[in-house]
């Protein structure tokens, strides 16, 4: 029979992974070319707390 992992053990595991890549997300922003009117896409890996800043920047 499988051993059940306690909730406290899972919380401790998340604390160990705090600096891992799980804090980053991939964002995609469409950018319109002012001359031709076509759209291109800007992709970037950003920390999840800086997503709003990425989309607010021009």
PDB file of N, CA, C and O in Angstrom:
ATOM      1  N   UNK A   1       0.835  -1.171   0.000  1.00  0.00           N
ATOM      2  CA  UNK A   1       0.000   0.000   0.000  1.00  0.00           C
ATOM      3  C   UNK A   1       0.890   1.247   0.000  1.00  0.00           C
ATOM      4  O   UNK A   1       1.913   1.283   0.684  1.00  0.00           O
ATOM      5  N   UNK A   2       0.508   2.240  -0.748  1.00  0.00           N
ATOM      6  CA  UNK A   2       1.320   3.447  -0.885  1.00  0.00           C
ATOM      7  C   UNK A   2       1.268   4.288   0.380  1.00  0.00           C
ATOM      8  O   UNK A   2       0.265   4.329   1.093  1.00  0.00           O
ATOM      9  N   UNK A   3       2.375   4.948   0.626  1.00  0.00           N
ATOM     10  CA  UNK A   3       2.479   5.798   1.808  1.00  0.00           C
ATOM     11  C   UNK A   3       1.871   7.161   1.485  1.00  0.00           C
ATOM     12  O   UNK A   3       2.191   7.753   0.454  1.00  0.00           O
ATOM     13  N   UNK A   4       1.009   7.656   2.345  1.00  0.00           N
ATOM     14  CA  UNK A   4       0.351   8.936   2.135  1.00  0.00           C
ATOM     15  C   UNK A   4       1.257  10.062   2.634  1.00  0.00           C
ATOM     16  O   UNK A   4       1.824   9.969   3.722  1.00  0.00           O
ATOM     17  N   UNK A   5       1.391  11.113   1.845  1.00  0.00           N
ATOM     18  CA  UNK A   5       2.227  12.249   2.206  1.00  0.00           C
ATOM     19  C   UNK A   5       1.355  13.275   2.923  1.00  0.00           C
ATOM     20  O   UNK A   5       0.283  13.646   2.445  1.00  0.00           O
ATOM     21  N   UNK A   6       1.832  13.719   4.063  1.00  0.00           N
ATOM     22  CA  UNK A   6       1.053  14.674   4.854  1.00  0.00           C
ATOM     23  C   UNK A   6       1.047  16.049   4.199  1.00  0.00           C
ATOM     24  O   UNK A   6       1.889  16.348   3.353  1.00  0.00           O
ATOM     25  N   UNK A   7       0.102  16.870   4.592  1.00  0.00           N
ATOM     26  CA  UNK A   7      -0.006  18.221   4.054  1.00  0.00           C
ATOM     27  C   UNK A   7       1.226  19.040   4.429  1.00  0.00           C
ATOM     28  O   UNK A   7       1.713  19.825   3.615  1.00  0.00           O
ATOM     29  N   UNK A   8       1.728  18.871   5.632  1.00  0.00           N
ATOM     30  CA  UNK A   8       2.907  19.619   6.064  1.00  0.00           C
ATOM     31  C   UNK A   8       4.124  19.260   5.222  1.00  0.00           C
ATOM     32  O   UNK A   8       4.956  20.125   4.946  1.00  0.00           O
ATOM     33  N   UNK A   9       4.241  18.027   4.818  1.00  0.00           N
ATOM     34  CA  UNK A   9       5.355  17.614   3.975  1.00  0.00           C
ATOM     35  C   UNK A   9       5.258  18.268   2.600  1.00  0.00           C
ATOM     36  O   UNK A   9       6.273  18.652   2.017  1.00  0.00           O
ATOM     37  N   UNK A  10       4.051  18.392   2.088  1.00  0.00           N
ATOM     38  CA  UNK A  10       3.887  19.045   0.780  1.00  0.00           C
ATOM     39  C   UNK A  10       4.214  20.528   0.867  1.00  0.00           C
ATOM     40  O   UNK A  10       4.820  21.075  -0.054  1.00  0.00           O
ATOM     41  N   UNK A  11       3.827  21.192   1.955  1.00  0.00           N
ATOM     42  CA  UNK A  11       4.140  22.612   2.135  1.00  0.00           C
ATOM     43  C   UNK A  11       5.645  22.800   2.222  1.00  0.00           C
ATOM     44  O   UNK A  11       6.185  23.741   1.640  1.00  0.00           O
ATOM     45  N   UNK A  12       6.328  21.920   2.938  1.00  0.00           N
ATOM     46  CA  UNK A  12       7.778  22.000   3.042  1.00  0.00           C
ATOM     47  C   UNK A  12       8.426  21.780   1.678  1.00  0.00           C
ATOM     48  O   UNK A  12       9.423  22.427   1.359  1.00  0.00           O
ATOM     49  N   UNK A  13       7.883  20.891   0.884  1.00  0.00           N
ATOM     50  CA  UNK A  13       8.410  20.638  -0.457  1.00  0.00           C
ATOM     51  C   UNK A  13       8.279  21.879  -1.322  1.00  0.00           C
ATOM     52  O   UNK A  13       9.198  22.203  -2.075  1.00  0.00           O
ATOM     53  N   UNK A  14       7.151  22.583  -1.229  1.00  0.00           N
ATOM     54  CA  UNK A  14       6.965  23.812  -2.000  1.00  0.00           C
ATOM     55  C   UNK A  14       7.958  24.877  -1.564  1.00  0.00           C
ATOM     56  O   UNK A  14       8.459  25.633  -2.396  1.00  0.00           O
ATOM     57  N   UNK A  15       8.248  24.947  -0.271  1.00  0.00           N
ATOM     58  CA  UNK A  15       9.207  25.928   0.231  1.00  0.00           C
ATOM     59  C   UNK A  15      10.597  25.651  -0.323  1.00  0.00           C
ATOM     60  O   UNK A  15      11.348  26.589  -0.588  1.00  0.00           O
ATOM     61  N   UNK A  16      10.950  24.395  -0.501  1.00  0.00           N
ATOM     62  CA  UNK A  16      12.250  24.056  -1.066  1.00  0.00           C
ATOM     63  C   UNK A  16      12.336  24.444  -2.534  1.00  0.00           C
ATOM     64  O   UNK A  16      13.418  24.765  -3.026  1.00  0.00           O
ATOM     65  N   UNK A  17      11.225  24.421  -3.231  1.00  0.00           N
ATOM     66  CA  UNK A  17      11.205  24.756  -4.655  1.00  0.00           C
ATOM     67  C   UNK A  17      10.953  26.235  -4.895  1.00  0.00           C
ATOM     68  O   UNK A  17      10.691  26.625  -6.033  1.00  0.00           O
ATOM     69  N   UNK A  18      11.021  27.065  -3.877  1.00  0.00           N
ATOM     70  CA  UNK A  18      10.665  28.470  -4.009  1.00  0.00           C
ATOM     71  C   UNK A  18      11.499  29.195  -5.059  1.00  0.00           C
ATOM     72  O   UNK A  18      10.977  30.073  -5.747  1.00  0.00           O
ATOM     73  N   UNK A  19      12.757  28.861  -5.200  1.00  0.00           N
ATOM     74  CA  UNK A  19      13.606  29.539  -6.159  1.00  0.00           C
ATOM     75  C   UNK A  19      13.640  28.870  -7.516  1.00  0.00           C
ATOM     76  O   UNK A  19      14.432  29.261  -8.373  1.00  0.00           O
ATOM     77  N   UNK A  20      12.806  27.881  -7.731  1.00  0.00           N
ATOM     78  CA  UNK A  20      12.839  27.137  -8.988  1.00  0.00           C
ATOM     79  C   UNK A  20      12.122  27.902 -10.100  1.00  0.00           C
ATOM     80  O   UNK A  20      11.643  29.017  -9.888  1.00  0.00           O
ATOM     81  N   UNK A  21      12.054  27.308 -11.262  1.00  0.00           N
ATOM     82  CA  UNK A  21      11.447  27.944 -12.420  1.00  0.00           C
ATOM     83  C   UNK A  21       9.942  28.054 -12.364  1.00  0.00           C
ATOM     84  O   UNK A  21       9.330  28.591 -13.287  1.00  0.00           O
ATOM     85  N   UNK A  22       9.334  27.561 -11.310  1.00  0.00           N
ATOM     86  CA  UNK A  22       7.880  27.645 -11.219  1.00  0.00           C
ATOM     87  C   UNK A  22       7.402  29.065 -10.963  1.00  0.00           C
ATOM     88  O   UNK A  22       6.203  29.333 -11.031  1.00  0.00           O
ATOM     89  N   UNK A  23       8.311  29.969 -10.674  1.00  0.00           N
ATOM     90  CA  UNK A  23       7.946  31.359 -10.440  1.00  0.00           C
ATOM     91  C   UNK A  23       7.916  32.161 -11.727  1.00  0.00           C
ATOM     92  O   UNK A  23       7.575  33.343 -11.707  1.00  0.00           O
ATOM     93  N   UNK A  24       8.263  31.545 -12.839  1.00  0.00           N
ATOM     94  CA  UNK A  24       8.301  32.239 -14.122  1.00  0.00           C
ATOM     95  C   UNK A  24       7.189  31.720 -15.035  1.00  0.00           C
ATOM     96  O   UNK A  24       6.809  30.551 -14.977  1.00  0.00           O
ATOM     97  N   UNK A  25       6.683  32.612 -15.869  1.00  0.00           N
ATOM     98  CA  UNK A  25       5.647  32.247 -16.830  1.00  0.00           C
ATOM     99  C   UNK A  25       6.053  32.774 -18.206  1.00  0.00           C
ATOM    100  O   UNK A  25       6.814  33.735 -18.323  1.00  0.00           O
ATOM    101  N   UNK A  26       5.536  32.134 -19.225  1.00  0.00           N
ATOM    102  CA  UNK A  26       5.783  32.583 -20.595  1.00  0.00           C
ATOM    103  C   UNK A  26       4.657  33.529 -20.981  1.00  0.00           C
ATOM    104  O   UNK A  26       3.482  33.182 -20.867  1.00  0.00           O
ATOM    105  N   UNK A  27       5.018  34.724 -21.439  1.00  0.00           N
ATOM    106  CA  UNK A  27       4.024  35.703 -21.865  1.00  0.00           C
ATOM    107  C   UNK A  27       4.210  35.985 -23.342  1.00  0.00           C
ATOM    108  O   UNK A  27       5.331  35.980 -23.851  1.00  0.00           O
ATOM    109  N   UNK A  28       3.112  36.230 -24.022  1.00  0.00           N
ATOM    110  CA  UNK A  28       3.132  36.529 -25.455  1.00  0.00           C
ATOM    111  C   UNK A  28       2.340  37.816 -25.661  1.00  0.00           C
ATOM    112  O   UNK A  28       1.201  37.937 -25.212  1.00  0.00           O
ATOM    113  N   UNK A  29       2.957  38.765 -26.342  1.00  0.00           N
ATOM    114  CA  UNK A  29       2.331  40.067 -26.581  1.00  0.00           C
ATOM    115  C   UNK A  29       2.334  40.336 -28.083  1.00  0.00           C
ATOM    116  O   UNK A  29       3.365  40.190 -28.740  1.00  0.00           O
ATOM    117  N   UNK A  30       1.197  40.723 -28.620  1.00  0.00           N
ATOM    118  CA  UNK A  30       1.153  41.061 -30.039  1.00  0.00           C
ATOM    119  C   UNK A  30       1.537  42.528 -30.207  1.00  0.00           C
ATOM    120  O   UNK A  30       1.074  43.399 -29.470  1.00  0.00           O
ATOM    121  N   UNK A  31       2.400  42.780 -31.199  1.00  0.00           N
ATOM    122  CA  UNK A  31       2.916  44.121 -31.451  1.00  0.00           C
ATOM    123  C   UNK A  31       2.609  44.467 -32.905  1.00  0.00           C
ATOM    124  O   UNK A  31       2.965  43.725 -33.821  1.00  0.00           O
ATOM    125  N   UNK A  32       1.948  45.596 -33.102  1.00  0.00           N
ATOM    126  CA  UNK A  32       1.587  46.019 -34.458  1.00  0.00           C
ATOM    127  C   UNK A  32       2.680  46.915 -35.036  1.00  0.00           C
ATOM    128  O   UNK A  32       3.122  47.866 -34.391  1.00  0.00           O
ATOM    129  N   UNK A  33       3.107  46.601 -36.253  1.00  0.00           N
ATOM    130  CA  UNK A  33       4.109  47.406 -36.952  1.00  0.00           C
ATOM    131  C   UNK A  33       3.411  48.668 -37.466  1.00  0.00           C
ATOM    132  O   UNK A  33       2.431  48.562 -38.203  1.00  0.00           O
ATOM    133  N   UNK A  34       3.892  49.854 -37.097  1.00  0.00           N
ATOM    134  CA  UNK A  34       3.199  51.086 -37.516  1.00  0.00           C
ATOM    135  C   UNK A  34       3.251  51.347 -39.016  1.00  0.00           C
ATOM    136  O   UNK A  34       2.379  52.037 -39.544  1.00  0.00           O
ATOM    137  N   UNK A  35       4.236  50.823 -39.705  1.00  0.00           N
ATOM    138  CA  UNK A  35       4.383  51.092 -41.140  1.00  0.00           C
ATOM    139  C   UNK A  35       3.500  50.168 -41.967  1.00  0.00           C
ATOM    140  O   UNK A  35       2.715  50.636 -42.792  1.00  0.00           O
ATOM    141  N   UNK A  36       3.620  48.854 -41.756  1.00  0.00           N
ATOM    142  CA  UNK A  36       2.894  47.899 -42.588  1.00  0.00           C
ATOM    143  C   UNK A  36       1.548  47.492 -41.994  1.00  0.00           C
ATOM    144  O   UNK A  36       0.666  47.031 -42.717  1.00  0.00           O
ATOM    145  N   UNK A  37       1.387  47.658 -40.694  1.00  0.00           N
ATOM    146  CA  UNK A  37       0.126  47.279 -40.064  1.00  0.00           C
ATOM    147  C   UNK A  37       0.035  45.808 -39.717  1.00  0.00           C
ATOM    148  O   UNK A  37      -1.001  45.345 -39.241  1.00  0.00           O
ATOM    149  N   UNK A  38       1.113  45.064 -39.950  1.00  0.00           N
ATOM    150  CA  UNK A  38       1.095  43.643 -39.622  1.00  0.00           C
ATOM    151  C   UNK A  38       1.446  43.443 -38.149  1.00  0.00           C
ATOM    152  O   UNK A  38       2.067  44.297 -37.516  1.00  0.00           O
ATOM    153  N   UNK A  39       1.038  42.313 -37.635  1.00  0.00           N
ATOM    154  CA  UNK A  39       1.310  41.991 -36.235  1.00  0.00           C
ATOM    155  C   UNK A  39       2.441  40.988 -36.132  1.00  0.00           C
ATOM    156  O   UNK A  39       2.546  40.062 -36.937  1.00  0.00           O
ATOM    157  N   UNK A  40       3.279  41.180 -35.141  1.00  0.00           N
ATOM    158  CA  UNK A  40       4.281  40.187 -34.780  1.00  0.00           C
ATOM    159  C   UNK A  40       4.095  39.905 -33.295  1.00  0.00           C
ATOM    160  O   UNK A  40       3.391  40.638 -32.599  1.00  0.00           O
ATOM    161  N   UNK A  41       4.717  38.862 -32.825  1.00  0.00           N
ATOM    162  CA  UNK A  41       4.513  38.446 -31.439  1.00  0.00           C
ATOM    163  C   UNK A  41       5.827  38.452 -30.691  1.00  0.00           C
ATOM    164  O   UNK A  41       6.839  37.937 -31.166  1.00  0.00           O
ATOM    165  N   UNK A  42       5.789  39.043 -29.514  1.00  0.00           N
ATOM    166  CA  UNK A  42       6.958  39.104 -28.644  1.00  0.00           C
ATOM    167  C   UNK A  42       6.737  38.109 -27.516  1.00  0.00           C
ATOM    168  O   UNK A  42       5.797  38.252 -26.735  1.00  0.00           O
ATOM    169  N   UNK A  43       7.593  37.106 -27.426  1.00  0.00           N
ATOM    170  CA  UNK A  43       7.490  36.079 -26.389  1.00  0.00           C
ATOM    171  C   UNK A  43       8.631  36.258 -25.405  1.00  0.00           C
ATOM    172  O   UNK A  43       9.755  36.578 -25.791  1.00  0.00           O
ATOM    173  N   UNK A  44       8.333  36.050 -24.132  1.00  0.00           N
ATOM    174  CA  UNK A  44       9.354  36.219 -23.117  1.00  0.00           C
ATOM    175  C   UNK A  44       9.001  35.427 -21.866  1.00  0.00           C
ATOM    176  O   UNK A  44       7.825  35.244 -21.550  1.00  0.00           O
ATOM    177  N   UNK A  45      10.019  34.960 -21.160  1.00  0.00           N
ATOM    178  CA  UNK A  45       9.827  34.333 -19.867  1.00  0.00           C
ATOM    179  C   UNK A  45       9.984  35.431 -18.813  1.00  0.00           C
ATOM    180  O   UNK A  45      11.017  36.098 -18.753  1.00  0.00           O
ATOM    181  N   UNK A  46       8.952  35.613 -17.984  1.00  0.00           N
ATOM    182  CA  UNK A  46       8.928  36.706 -17.017  1.00  0.00           C
ATOM    183  C   UNK A  46       8.550  36.141 -15.658  1.00  0.00           C
ATOM    184  O   UNK A  46       7.794  35.174 -15.567  1.00  0.00           O
ATOM    185  N   UNK A  47       9.077  36.746 -14.607  1.00  0.00           N
ATOM    186  CA  UNK A  47       8.679  36.350 -13.255  1.00  0.00           C
ATOM    187  C   UNK A  47       7.204  36.684 -13.087  1.00  0.00           C
ATOM    188  O   UNK A  47       6.733  37.703 -13.592  1.00  0.00           O
ATOM    189  N   UNK A  48       6.482  35.835 -12.384  1.00  0.00           N
ATOM    190  CA  UNK A  48       5.024  35.990 -12.316  1.00  0.00           C
ATOM    191  C   UNK A  48       4.592  37.290 -11.647  1.00  0.00           C
ATOM    192  O   UNK A  48       3.452  37.717 -11.833  1.00  0.00           O
ATOM    193  N   UNK A  49       5.455  37.926 -10.883  1.00  0.00           N
ATOM    194  CA  UNK A  49       5.107  39.202 -10.271  1.00  0.00           C
ATOM    195  C   UNK A  49       5.326  40.377 -11.219  1.00  0.00           C
ATOM    196  O   UNK A  49       4.864  41.482 -10.933  1.00  0.00           O
ATOM    197  N   UNK A  50       6.015  40.170 -12.336  1.00  0.00           N
ATOM    198  CA  UNK A  50       6.330  41.251 -13.273  1.00  0.00           C
ATOM    199  C   UNK A  50       5.514  41.177 -14.559  1.00  0.00           C
ATOM    200  O   UNK A  50       5.831  41.871 -15.525  1.00  0.00           O
ATOM    201  N   UNK A  51       4.477  40.355 -14.591  1.00  0.00           N
ATOM    202  CA  UNK A  51       3.676  40.184 -15.809  1.00  0.00           C
ATOM    203  C   UNK A  51       2.966  41.477 -16.182  1.00  0.00           C
ATOM    204  O   UNK A  51       2.974  41.875 -17.347  1.00  0.00           O
ATOM    205  N   UNK A  52       2.359  42.130 -15.215  1.00  0.00           N
ATOM    206  CA  UNK A  52       1.632  43.372 -15.490  1.00  0.00           C
ATOM    207  C   UNK A  52       2.570  44.431 -16.048  1.00  0.00           C
ATOM    208  O   UNK A  52       2.187  45.164 -16.960  1.00  0.00           O
ATOM    209  N   UNK A  53       3.791  44.533 -15.526  1.00  0.00           N
ATOM    210  CA  UNK A  53       4.761  45.497 -16.033  1.00  0.00           C
ATOM    211  C   UNK A  53       5.119  45.189 -17.487  1.00  0.00           C
ATOM    212  O   UNK A  53       5.305  46.108 -18.284  1.00  0.00           O
ATOM    213  N   UNK A  54       5.216  43.906 -17.839  1.00  0.00           N
ATOM    214  CA  UNK A  54       5.533  43.522 -19.209  1.00  0.00           C
ATOM    215  C   UNK A  54       4.458  44.001 -20.173  1.00  0.00           C
ATOM    216  O   UNK A  54       4.775  44.533 -21.237  1.00  0.00           O
ATOM    217  N   UNK A  55       3.195  43.821 -19.815  1.00  0.00           N
ATOM    218  CA  UNK A  55       2.123  44.215 -20.713  1.00  0.00           C
ATOM    219  C   UNK A  55       1.876  45.712 -20.713  1.00  0.00           C
ATOM    220  O   UNK A  55       1.338  46.233 -21.691  1.00  0.00           O
ATOM    221  N   UNK A  56       2.243  46.422 -19.664  1.00  0.00           N
ATOM    222  CA  UNK A  56       2.076  47.872 -19.628  1.00  0.00           C
ATOM    223  C   UNK A  56       3.153  48.602 -20.418  1.00  0.00           C
ATOM    224  O   UNK A  56       2.920  49.710 -20.901  1.00  0.00           O
ATOM    225  N   UNK A  57       4.333  47.994 -20.557  1.00  0.00           N
ATOM    226  CA  UNK A  57       5.434  48.622 -21.279  1.00  0.00           C
ATOM    227  C   UNK A  57       5.123  48.677 -22.770  1.00  0.00           C
ATOM    228  O   UNK A  57       4.485  47.774 -23.312  1.00  0.00           O
ATOM    229  N   UNK A  58       5.569  49.721 -23.417  1.00  0.00           N
ATOM    230  CA  UNK A  58       5.335  49.856 -24.854  1.00  0.00           C
ATOM    231  C   UNK A  58       6.569  49.595 -25.636  1.00  0.00           C
ATOM    232  O   UNK A  58       6.547  49.667 -26.865  1.00  0.00           O
TER     233      UNK A  58
END
